[in-house]
C-alpha cells in the first residue's frame, strides 16, 4: 500500500485553493492600487475642468 500518495492527497487540494485565493487577493490589491493611483483627485479635477471648458 502506498501511504505517501494517500497521505498527501488530502493536503493537495486545500493548498491549491489557498494559493489561488492568495493570487486572487494579490491581483485585487494590484488592481485597486493601480486604479487609485491613476484616478487621483488631481486627475479627476483636471478631467472635469477639461470637459467643462
C-alpha positions in Angstrom: 0.0 0.0 0.0 1.4 3.4 -1.0 1.0 5.6 2.1 2.8 8.6 0.7 0.3 9.2 -2.0 -2.8 8.6 0.1 -1.5 10.7 3.0 -0.6 13.7 0.8 -3.8 13.6 -1.2 -6.0 15.5 1.4 -3.4 18.3 1.6 -3.0 18.9 -2.1 -6.4 20.4 -2.9 -6.7 22.8 0.1 -3.2 24.1 -0.6 -4.0 24.7 -4.3 -7.2 26.5 -3.2 -5.2 28.7 -0.8 -2.6 29.5 -3.5 -5.4 30.6 -5.9 -7.0 32.7 -3.1 -3.7 34.4 -2.4 -3.1 35.1 -6.1 -6.7 36.5 -6.4 -6.1 38.7 -3.4 -2.8 39.9 -4.8 -4.4 40.7 -8.2 -7.3 42.6 -6.5 -4.8 44.6 -4.5 -2.7 45.5 -7.5 -5.8 46.4 -9.4 -7.1 48.6 -6.6 -3.8 50.4 -6.1 -3.4 50.9 -9.8 -6.9 52.3 -10.1 -6.5 54.6 -7.2 -3.1 55.7 -8.4 -4.4 56.6 -11.8 -7.7 58.2 -10.7 -6.3 60.5 -8.1 -8.2 63.7 -7.1 -5.9 66.0 -9.1 -6.5 63.9 -12.3 -10.3 63.9 -11.8 -10.3 67.7 -11.1 -8.4 68.4 -14.4 -10.5 65.9 -16.3 -13.7 67.6 -15.1 -12.4 71.0 -16.0 -11.4 69.9 -19.5 -15.0 68.7 -20.1 -16.4 71.9 -18.8 -14.2 74.3 -20.8 
